[in-house]
């Protein structure tokens, strides 16, 4: 499946998520133990991350929403987080 997100934006997303996971290594384990869905986990990680020094909300609004919707963003998150 090809992503609609540009490779540059995908890399920014991937690096932001990786930094959040590195800073909070226990989050995924605890989220799974609490029965959170994989969708919830990947979006929680997204909202907890920063991208190019911007909050997730600002980066999404200014950078991603002009050409993507939540389904496209979730596809990229699924590829990154699982």
Phi and psi in degrees as a GROMACS rama.xvg file:
@    title "Ramachandran Plot"
@    xaxis  label "Phi"
@    yaxis  label "Psi"
@TYPE xy
-84.7634  138.001  UNK-2
-84.2183  146.704  UNK-3
-82.8878  -18.9462  UNK-4
-70.6913  141.173  UNK-5
-65.7981  152.143  UNK-6
-58.2129  -36.8537  UNK-7
-62.9048  -46.5582  UNK-8
-68.6317  -35.4187  UNK-9
-61.2689  -44.6345  UNK-10
-62.6868  -40.7175  UNK-11
-62.3203  -45.0019  UNK-12
-61.1141  -47.5575  UNK-13
-61.3668  -44.1619  UNK-14
-67.329  -38.7914  UNK-15
-64.2181  -43.4832  UNK-16
-65.005  -43.2754  UNK-17
-59.98  -41.2312  UNK-18
-64.4041  -39.2473  UNK-19
-66.9153  -42.4561  UNK-20
-65.1379  -40.7596  UNK-21
-62.8609  -40.7938  UNK-22
-74.6773  -22.1874  UNK-23
-133.704  62.1311  UNK-24
-62.615  -22.953  UNK-25
-82.1601  -14.0108  UNK-26
-57.97  -51.17  UNK-27
-63.1189  -43.3091  UNK-28
-60.6321  -45.5167  UNK-29
-66.6311  -39.4248  UNK-30
-63.5678  -42.4201  UNK-31
-64.0088  -42.9294  UNK-32
-62.1138  -30.5429  UNK-33
-85.3797  -0.759595  UNK-34
83.4399  18.0627  UNK-35
-65.9642  143.684  UNK-36
-72.4116  160.937  UNK-37
-63.8217  -32.6661  UNK-38
-62.272  -47.5306  UNK-39
-59.9144  -44.2619  UNK-40
-62.5669  -47.959  UNK-41
-66.902  -36.2276  UNK-42
-74.6354  -34.4473  UNK-43
-60.1413  -43.4635  UNK-44
-63.4224  -40.8884  UNK-45
-58.8148  -51.9336  UNK-46
-65.8347  -25.1352  UNK-47
-83.5615  -8.52206  UNK-48
-94.3238  163.604  UNK-49
-120.527  152.479  UNK-50
-135.576  117.433  UNK-51
53.1586  39.2853  UNK-52
76.9195  6.93839  UNK-53
-111.343  149.857  UNK-54
-62.3956  160.289  UNK-55
-58.3195  -42.6282  UNK-56
-62.3301  -45.7711  UNK-57
-66.7738  -44.9063  UNK-58
-63.8443  -42.5759  UNK-59
-62.3061  -47.1781  UNK-60
-65.0357  -45.181  UNK-61
-82.9087  -33.4528  UNK-62
-105.936  -45.1853  UNK-63
-90.8949  -44.0446  UNK-64
-63.9411  -23.414  UNK-65
-61.1497  -22.1879  UNK-66
-136.472  -0.779726  UNK-67
-129.147  163.981  UNK-68
-121.879  179.936  UNK-69
-60.1369  -32.6281  UNK-70
-64.5704  -41.6909  UNK-71
-65.5144  -42.9452  UNK-72
-65.3323  -41.7286  UNK-73
-63.1907  -35.2861  UNK-74
-60.8527  -42.4929  UNK-75
-67.6673  -42.6261  UNK-76
-61.5587  -39.3279  UNK-77
-62.7974  -39.5084  UNK-78
-66.2084  -34.8189  UNK-79
-80.0796  -48.5114  UNK-80
-95.8489  -37.1721  UNK-81
